[in-house]
Amino acid sequence: MNKNRFFELIEDMKTMWINKNAGYAGKDNPDPYANFRLSEWFGVPVSKGVMIRMSDKFRRLSNLAKNPSNDKVGESMKDTLMDMAVYCIILICLLEEENQKEDK
């Protein structure tokens, strides 16, 4: 295993998330999870909303694995996997946030 590559990918995910978050939530938005919290507008808890988004990414990944020509938007398997990894970390942060609220 190439440890350097592992940490390079972590840095790539960090950069990707910063850029995407600025596009979704706005550069000056103090809540980095604002776009994920929108699920609450529809009565879906934010943690479940993230899991729904993860399931969308899993579905996309499955379709790309079956047939790479299913990529019609320029999002590769690598891009999809990186999104899923970031969503996993976001979900951990949101669950920790929920636990902190419950502890108070």
JOCORGI-V369970 format. One record per residue. N is the residue number from 1. PSI is psi in whole degrees, 0 to 359 (NA if undefined). Layout:
BEGIN
n->N psi->PSI
n->N psi->PSI
END
This chain:
BEGIN
n->1 psi->137
n->2 psi->102
n->3 psi->324
n->4 psi->318
n->5 psi->321
n->6 psi->310
n->7 psi->331
n->8 psi->317
n->9 psi->322
n->10 psi->315
n->11 psi->320
n->12 psi->317
n->13 psi->320
n->14 psi->311
n->15 psi->316
n->16 psi->314
n->17 psi->317
n->18 psi->314
n->19 psi->315
n->20 psi->320
n->21 psi->321
n->22 psi->325
n->23 psi->326
n->24 psi->309
n->25 psi->344
n->26 psi->145
n->27 psi->327
n->28 psi->5
n->29 psi->125
n->30 psi->346
n->31 psi->105
n->32 psi->350
n->33 psi->18
n->34 psi->316
n->35 psi->330
n->36 psi->329
n->37 psi->345
n->38 psi->336
n->39 psi->333
n->40 psi->336
n->41 psi->335
n->42 psi->12
n->43 psi->16
n->44 psi->119
n->45 psi->146
n->46 psi->321
n->47 psi->321
n->48 psi->327
n->49 psi->318
n->50 psi->319
n->51 psi->326
n->52 psi->316
n->53 psi->322
n->54 psi->321
n->55 psi->326
n->56 psi->316
n->57 psi->321
n->58 psi->319
n->59 psi->317
n->60 psi->315
n->61 psi->317
n->62 psi->317
n->63 psi->321
n->64 psi->324
n->65 psi->324
n->66 psi->321
n->67 psi->104
n->68 psi->337
n->69 psi->355
n->70 psi->351
n->71 psi->105
n->72 psi->357
n->73 psi->6
n->74 psi->26
n->75 psi->106
n->76 psi->173
n->77 psi->318
n->78 psi->314
n->79 psi->316
n->80 psi->317
n->81 psi->321
n->82 psi->320
n->83 psi->315
n->84 psi->318
n->85 psi->317
n->86 psi->318
n->87 psi->322
n->88 psi->316
n->89 psi->318
n->90 psi->317
n->91 psi->318
n->92 psi->314
n->93 psi->317
n->94 psi->322
n->95 psi->320
n->96 psi->320
n->97 psi->316
n->98 psi->318
n->99 psi->322
n->100 psi->321
n->101 psi->320
n->102 psi->327
n->103 psi->340
n->104 psi->NA
END
